Amino acid sequence: MTTAADRPEGREEAEALAWEGNRLFQKGDFAAAMRAYERALSIEPSQPSVEYHLGLLWLKQGADEQAMAHFRAAVALDRTYYKAHVALAEVELRKGLLGLARQHFETAAALQPESAGVWSRLGKLEFLRGNAKGAADCYERAWRADGKAHAAASNYLYCSAFRNDVSPNELAEACVQWGRQFDRPDGAVGRSEVLDRDADPQRKLRIGYLSPDFREHSLRFFFEAIAKHHDRRRFALYGYCDTKKSDGINAGFREHADAWRDTAGMADSEVAAIIRQDRLDILVELAGHTRNNRLPMLAERLAPIQITGLGYPCTTGLGSIDYKLSDAVADPPGAEAFYSESLLRLPECFWCFTPPAGSPGVAPSPCLANRRVTFGCFGEPCKISDVVLRNWRLILHQLPEARLLVKLPRWGHADNVAYLSDRLAEFGLPVERVQLQGPSVPIDAFLQSYGQVDVILDTFPFNGGTTTCMALWMGVPVVTLAGNHLASRMGATILTHCGLHELIAETSAEYIAKAVALGSDPVRLSALRATIRDKMLEAPLTDGRRYVSHLESAYRTIWADWCRKLH
């Protein structure tokens, strides 16, 4: 039996309808385009391009299942249809089907190995499941494929900070290599403009803060003190909010600012023009090599002094950024070698933690009821490096009754769970004594989950930051291993500025010994649990006024230096 498609005029009609569908699609007449595509398929079903475009149309209507059906049909008809593999993977990624998404992205990468976009998506998948090296490798491929792929380059540098096989020197060199493409001779474009300032070291200063994370994000716990406690008689606060979605967090920050600029969606050139018009004295960018940063924009000097801090614990690599916010514990003498910026060390902690309002009370140590210690790790699985797993295995070996609770921020994905489970087994951890647990939201539920653990085992070489502060706030001691620069010493500076020096280890052997000693002493654990929150409340880590006073003094010092150099 012959069909319309078997006749030349039938094939021609199907092709004409497909072409008409494409024209209507580009015109934005989606309903008419869908009718044309469906008629084309009724005549000639074997048209992968038509299946693909129908999938796109269903996506525009929010119908993921129908879209996926058409993308699968396109792939079944043509295994080399690169765009269909990518589209299918994107929907699967959004739906949490990470294993399937990886397969289609990998196929797309094999078909188009020079596609920076596909390698970046693969990098995101590897990061989501906790594979820091795999993520960094994919992002590096994306960067090499497209030297202008700034987000891929930043993601590569960010993921590299999690790796125990990349030294601080190697990471710093990679950041500087990235920064060279943006650096300008004689300081940067805009140098003459920023020199046009009143070089009075005592006058009121205009301080700008730039971030994509003025929202429900961990930054909120460290920026709140800055927003709230700046001395408005001596400092004017300008906020540059790159947050696309407004919420109560950025609304609260806005109330404390002298001027607030919503810059999300603007081109770098537009944001740069706004910042220049504000005639800042000091610009502080708070993202570093984290998501949605505008680091390339800062290569064109927008303020006499430019500082990076809080977001990314390593160097930016940009010669136009003058200072990196730190302290003497986070970056001890010699750490200067790991930064292109000068270290602006505050006399106490380089950040200030504001505990969540309305936090639940501190729960008793669970070991008292369980009659065994439960260690925990809350945070990004990428921070669980190979050397961390080796140390955890030795800790659990010395405490045969102990348990380990690993709380994952993205539990619902079987691929994530399988990857971490395989790594636990590979490094010889007793998997029957390890519990993998999913996320707890909202924040109150997350804080209450600390009631399940007796001791948090910090990660390295990338320590916990927010989660360490949260653990201590909930009375849970944190054992940390201190490295030689900020990423690996966040735990050390937090604990030091809470008066908990005894929880800081300098070697792996000491880290294991401290964890085992705590796990063997329920009386000490219970006593710590009852006192840590009070220690925090009395410590520099949570004293917002004291912290901002130190920050303002540092600003004054570097401003005075700038004024002297100008003359």
C-alpha positions in Angstrom: 0.0 0.0 0.0 1.4 3.4 -1.0 1.2 6.5 1.1 1.3 10.2 0.2 5.0 10.3 1.1 5.7 7.5 -1.5 4.7 9.9 -4.3 7.1 12.7 -5.3 4.4 15.3 -5.0 3.7 13.9 -1.4 7.3 14.3 -0.4 7.4 17.8 -1.9 4.2 18.7 0.0 5.7 17.5 3.3 8.9 19.5 2.7 6.9 22.6 1.8 4.9 22.2 5.0 8.0 21.8 7.1 9.5 24.9 5.5 6.3 26.8 6.2 6.4 25.6 9.8 10.0 26.9 10.1 8.9 30.3 8.7 5.9 30.5 11.1 8.1 29.5 14.0 10.6 32.3 13.3 7.8 34.7 12.9 6.4 33.8 16.3 3.1 32.3 15.1 3.6 29.1 17.2 0.0 27.7 16.8 0.2 27.9 13.0 3.7 26.5 13.0 2.5 23.5 15.0 -0.4 22.8 12.6 2.0 23.0 9.7 4.5 20.6 11.3 1.8 18.1 12.3 0.4 18.1 8.7 4.0 17.5 7.4 4.4 14.5 9.7 1.0 13.1 8.7 2.3 12.9 5.1 5.9 12.0 5.9 6.5 10.7 9.5 10.3 10.3 9.1 11.3 13.9 9.5 13.7 14.3 12.5 13.9 18.1 12.0 10.1 18.4 12.2 10.0 16.3 15.3 12.7 18.5 16.9 10.8 21.7 16.1 7.6 20.3 17.5 9.5 19.5 20.7 10.6 23.1 20.9 7.0 24.3 20.4 5.8 22.0 23.2 8.5 23.3 25.5 7.3 26.9 24.9 3.9 25.7 26.3 5.6 24.1 29.4 4.7 20.6 28.2 7.9 18.8 29.0 6.6 15.3 28.5 5.3 16.0 25.0 8.5 17.8 24.1 10.6 14.9 25.2 8.5 12.5 23.1 9.3 14.5 20.0 13.0 14.9 20.8 13.2 11.2 21.4 11.5 10.6 18.0 14.0 12.9 16.3 16.9 11.0 17.9 15.4 7.7 16.9 15.2 8.8 13.3 18.7 10.3 13.3 21.2 9.4 15.9 23.5 12.1 14.7 20.9 14.9 15.2 23.0 17.0 17.6 20.4 19.6 18.5 17.8 17.0 19.5 20.3 15.3 21.9 21.0 18.7 23.5 17.4 19.6 23.8 16.5 16.2 25.2 19.3 16.5 27.7 18.3 19.9 28.8 14.7 18.8 29.7 16.1 15.7 31.4 18.4 17.8 33.4 15.6 20.1 34.5 13.5 17.1 35.5 16.3 15.7 37.6 17.0 12.7 35.2 20.8 13.3 35.5 21.8 9.8 34.2 19.8 10.2 31.0 20.9 13.8 30.6 24.6 12.8 30.8 24.1 10.2 28.1 22.6 12.7 25.7 25.1 15.4 26.5 28.0 12.9 26.0 26.5 11.9 22.7 26.2 15.5 21.7 29.8 16.2 22.8 31.0 13.3 20.6 29.1 14.7 17.6 30.3 18.3 18.2 33.5 18.1 20.3 34.2 21.8 19.8 30.9 22.9 21.3 31.7 24.9 24.4 28.0 24.9 25.4 27.7 21.1 25.6 31.0 20.8 27.6 29.7 23.4 30.0 26.4 21.5 30.5 28.4 18.3 31.1 30.5 20.2 33.7 27.4 21.2 35.5 26.2 17.6 35.6 29.5 16.4 37.0 29.5 19.1 39.6 25.9 18.3 40.7 26.9 14.7 41.4 30.0 15.7 43.2 32.7 15.0 40.7 35.0 18.0 41.1 37.7 16.8 38.7 35.2 15.7 36.1 33.4 19.0 36.3 36.7 21.0 36.0 37.8 18.9 33.0 34.6 19.6 31.2 34.6 23.3 31.9 38.3 23.4 30.8 37.2 21.8 27.5 34.5 24.4 27.1 37.0 27.2 27.8 39.5 25.8 25.3 36.8 25.4 22.7 35.8 29.1 23.1 38.3 31.4 24.7 35.6 34.0 25.2 33.4 31.5 27.2 33.9 33.5 30.4 31.4 31.5 32.5 33.0 28.2 31.5 36.4 29.6 32.5 35.2 30.9 35.9 33.5 27.5 36.5 36.7 25.7 35.7 38.6 27.9 38.2 35.8 27.5 40.8 35.7 23.6 40.5 39.5 23.4 40.6 39.4 24.9 44.1 37.7 21.7 45.3 40.4 19.4 44.1 43.1 17.9 46.3 45.3 17.2 43.2 45.6 20.9 42.3 48.0 22.9 44.5 47.3 26.5 45.5 50.2 27.6 43.3 48.8 25.8 40.3 45.3 27.2 40.9 46.7 30.7 41.3 48.6 30.4 38.1 45.5 29.2 36.2 43.6 32.3 37.6 46.3 34.6 36.5 46.4 33.0 33.1 42.7 33.7 32.8 43.1 37.3 34.0 45.8 38.1 31.5 43.3 38.2 28.6 41.4 41.1 30.3 44.3 43.1 31.8 44.9 46.5 30.2 48.2 48.4 30.0 48.7 51.3 32.4 46.1 50.0 34.9 43.0 49.7 32.7 40.6 51.6 30.6 39.0 54.4 32.7 42.2 55.1 34.7 42.1 58.8 34.0 38.4 59.0 35.1 39.0 57.4 38.5 42.0 59.6 39.2 39.5 62.5 39.2 38.6 62.2 42.9 39.1 64.5 45.9 42.2 63.0 47.4 41.2 63.9 51.0 41.9 60.9 53.3 39.3 62.0 55.8 36.3 62.8 53.6 33.1 60.7 53.4 33.8 57.7 51.1 31.5 56.1 48.5 31.7 52.3 48.9 30.0 50.1 46.2 29.1 46.5 46.7 28.5 44.4 43.5 27.0 40.9 43.7 24.6 38.5 41.9 23.7 37.0 45.3 21.8 39.7 47.1 19.0 37.1 47.6 18.2 33.9 49.4 21.8 32.7 49.3 24.6 32.0 51.7 26.0 35.5 51.1 23.1 37.0 53.0 24.5 35.7 56.3 27.8 37.5 55.8 26.6 40.7 54.1 23.9 41.6 56.6 26.3 43.1 59.1 27.9 45.2 56.4 24.6 46.5 55.2 23.3 47.2 58.6 26.3 48.7 60.5 28.2 51.0 58.1 28.7 54.4 59.6 26.5 56.5 57.3 28.2 59.8 58.4 31.5 58.6 57.0 30.6 56.1 54.4 27.9 56.0 51.7 26.8 52.5 50.7 26.0 51.8 47.0 24.5 48.4 46.1 24.7 46.9 42.6 22.2 44.0 42.6 22.7 41.5 39.8 19.9 39.3 41.2 17.2 38.6 38.7 14.5 37.6 41.2 13.6 40.0 44.0 12.9 38.6 47.5 12.8 39.8 51.1 16.6 39.5 51.4 17.6 42.1 48.7 14.7 44.3 49.8 16.2 44.3 53.3 19.6 45.2 52.0 18.1 47.9 49.8 16.6 49.6 52.9 20.1 50.1 54.3 21.8 51.5 51.2 22.2 55.1 50.2 21.7 54.1 46.6 20.6 50.8 45.1 21.0 49.8 41.5 19.2 46.8 40.0 21.6 45.7 37.3 20.4 42.1 36.4 20.1 41.6 32.7 22.2 44.6 31.8 25.3 44.4 29.6 28.7 44.9 31.3 29.0 48.2 29.5 25.7 49.5 30.9 26.6 48.5 34.5 30.1 50.0 34.1 28.6 53.3 33.0 26.3 53.3 36.0 29.1 52.6 38.4 31.3 55.3 36.8 28.4 57.8 37.1 28.2 57.0 40.8 31.9 58.1 41.2 32.7 55.4 43.8 35.9 55.6 45.8 36.0 51.8 46.5 34.3 49.0 44.6 33.9 45.6 46.4 32.9 42.7 44.2 31.5 39.8 46.2 31.4 36.9 43.7 34.9 36.1 42.5 34.8 33.0 40.2 31.3 32.0 41.2 28.1 32.0 39.2 27.0 35.1 37.3 30.1 37.2 38.2 31.1 40.3 36.2 34.9 40.0 36.8 35.8 40.9 33.2 34.0 44.2 33.7 36.3 45.1 36.5 39.3 44.9 34.2 38.2 48.4 33.0 38.8 50.1 36.3 35.6 51.5 37.7 36.9 52.9 41.0 40.2 54.1 42.3 40.3 51.0 44.6 38.8 47.6 43.7 38.5 44.7 46.2 37.2 41.1 46.0 35.9 39.2 48.9 33.4 36.8 50.5 32.3 34.8 47.4 35.3 32.9 46.1 38.2 31.9 48.5 41.0 32.0 45.9 42.4 34.7 43.7 40.6 36.3 40.8 43.8 36.6 38.7 42.9 40.2 37.6 45.6 42.8 37.9 43.0 45.5 38.1 41.6 44.2 41.4 43.8 45.6 44.1 42.9 43.7 47.3 41.6 40.4 48.5 39.7 40.6 51.8 41.2 38.2 54.4 42.7 37.9 57.9 45.8 36.6 59.5 44.4 33.1 60.3 42.7 32.6 56.9 45.9 33.7 55.1 49.0 33.3 57.3 52.3 34.8 56.3 53.4 33.4 52.9 49.9 33.1 51.5 50.6 36.2 49.4 52.1 33.9 46.8 48.6 32.5 46.0 47.0 35.8 45.0 47.3 38.4 42.3 45.7 40.9 44.7 47.3 42.3 47.9 45.8 40.7 51.0 43.7 43.2 53.0 43.9 41.4 56.3 41.4 42.5 59.0 42.5 42.3 62.6 40.0 39.6 63.3 37.8 37.4 61.1 37.4 38.5 57.5 33.7 37.8 57.5 30.9 38.2 60.1 28.1 35.7 60.4 24.6 36.8 61.2 22.6 33.8 62.6 19.2 33.1 61.0 16.4 34.9 62.8 14.1 32.6 64.7 16.5 29.7 64.8 15.4 26.6 66.7 17.0 25.8 70.0 20.1 23.6 70.4 19.2 19.9 70.6 20.9 17.5 73.0 23.8 15.5 71.7 22.3 12.5 69.9 25.0 10.2 71.2 23.4 10.3 74.7 20.4 8.5 73.4 22.0 6.5 70.6 24.9 5.3 72.7 27.2 5.9 69.7 28.6 8.9 68.0 27.3 10.2 64.7 29.7 12.2 62.6 28.3 14.4 59.8 29.1 16.3 56.7 26.6 18.9 55.3 27.4 20.7 52.1 28.5 20.3 48.5 29.5 16.8 47.6 32.3 18.2 45.5 34.0 19.2 48.7 34.3 15.5 49.7 37.7 14.9 48.1 39.7 11.7 48.0 41.9 12.6 50.9 38.8 13.4 53.0 37.4 9.9 52.3 40.7 8.3 53.3 40.6 10.2 56.6 37.0 9.4 57.3 37.7 5.7 56.7 40.4 5.8 59.4 38.1 7.6 61.8 35.3 5.1 61.4 37.8 2.2 61.7 38.9 3.4 65.1 35.3 3.8 66.3 33.5 0.6 65.2 30.1 1.8 66.5 30.3 5.2 65.0 28.0 6.3 62.2 28.4 8.9 59.4 25.6 11.1 58.1 26.3 12.8 54.7 23.6 15.3 53.9 23.4 16.1 50.2 21.9 19.3 48.8 20.5 17.4 45.8 19.4 14.0 47.1 16.6 13.1 44.6 18.9 12.2 41.8 19.8 8.5 41.7 23.0 9.2 39.7 24.3 11.5 42.4 23.6 8.9 45.1 25.2 6.1 43.1 28.3 8.1 42.4 28.9 9.0 46.0 28.1 5.4 47.2 30.6 4.0 44.7 33.3 6.4 46.0 32.6 5.5 49.6 33.0 1.8 48.7 36.1 2.5 46.6 37.8 4.1 49.6 36.9 1.3 52.0 34.3 3.1 54.1 31.8 0.8 55.8 28.8 1.7 53.7 26.4 0.0 56.1 27.4 2.7 58.7 27.0 5.6 56.3 23.7 7.3 55.8 23.1 9.5 52.7 20.3 12.0 53.4 18.6 14.5 51.1 18.1 18.3 51.6 16.0 19.8 54.3 14.1 23.0 53.5 13.2 25.6 54.6 16.1 26.9 56.7 14.5 25.9 60.1 14.3 22.3 58.9 17.9 22.4 57.8 19.0 23.8 61.2 17.0 21.1 63.0 18.8 18.4 61.0 22.0 19.2 62.9 20.3 17.6 65.9 21.1 14.2 64.2 24.9 14.6 64.5 27.4 14.9 67.3 30.4 16.1 65.3 30.8 17.7 61.9 33.9 16.6 60.0 35.0 19.5 57.8 36.1 19.0 54.2 39.4 19.9 52.6 41.1 21.4 50.7 37.9 23.4 50.3 36.5 23.9 53.8 32.9 24.5 54.7 31.9 28.1 55.4 28.2 28.7 55.8 27.6 25.1 56.9 30.4 25.4 59.5 28.8 28.5 61.0 25.4 26.9 60.9 26.7 23.8 62.7 28.4 25.8 65.4 25.2 27.9 65.8 23.3 24.7 66.5 25.9 23.6 69.1 27.7 21.0 66.9 31.5 21.0 67.2 33.4 21.0 63.8 36.8 19.4 63.4 38.7 21.0 60.6 42.1 20.4 59.0 43.9 23.7 58.2 45.8 24.1 55.0 47.9 27.1 53.8 45.5 29.5 52.2 41.9 30.8 52.6 40.0 28.0 50.9 41.5 25.5 53.2 41.5 27.7 56.3 37.9 29.0 56.5 37.3 26.4 59.2 40.3 27.6 61.1 39.4 31.3 61.1 35.8 30.6 62.0 36.8 28.3 64.9 39.6 30.7 66.0 37.2 33.6 66.2 34.7 31.6 68.2 37.3 30.6 70.8 37.4 26.9 69.7 41.0 26.6 68.7 41.1 23.0 70.1 39.1 21.8 67.1 41.7 22.9 64.5 44.1 20.2 63.3 47.3 20.9 61.4 47.9 17.4 60.0 45.7 14.6 58.8 46.9 12.5 61.8 45.8 15.3 64.1 42.4 15.6 62.3 41.8 11.9 62.8 42.9 12.0 66.4 40.7 15.0 67.3 37.7 13.4 65.7 38.2 10.1 67.4 38.9 11.7 70.8 35.6 13.7 70.5 33.7 10.6 69.3 34.9 8.7 72.4 33.9 11.3 74.9 30.1 11.8 75.1 30.5 13.9 78.3 32.7 16.4 76.5 30.4 16.4 73.5 27.4 17.2 75.6 29.3 20.0 77.4 30.4 21.5 74.1 26.9 21.3 72.8 25.6 23.4 75.7 28.2 26.2 75.3 29.1 26.7 71.6 26.1 29.0 70.8 26.9 31.2 73.7 30.6 31.3 72.6 29.5 32.4 69.2 27.3 35.2 70.5 30.3 36.6 72.5 32.8 36.1 69.7 34.1 38.4 66.9 32.5 36.1 64.3 29.0 37.4 65.1 29.7 40.9 66.3 28.5 43.0 63.4 29.4 46.4 64.8 32.9 45.4 65.7 33.4 43.7 62.3 32.3 46.7 60.3 34.4 49.0 62.4 37.5 46.9 61.4 36.3 46.9 57.8 35.9 50.7 57.7 39.3 51.1 59.3 40.8 49.0 56.5 39.0 51.1 53.9 40.4 54.2 55.5 43.9 52.9 55.4 44.0 51.8 51.8 42.2 55.1 50.8 44.9 57.1 52.6 47.5 55.1 50.8 45.8 55.9 47.4 45.7 59.6 48.3 49.4 59.6 49.1 50.3 57.8 45.9 48.2 60.3 43.9 50.2 63.2 45.3 
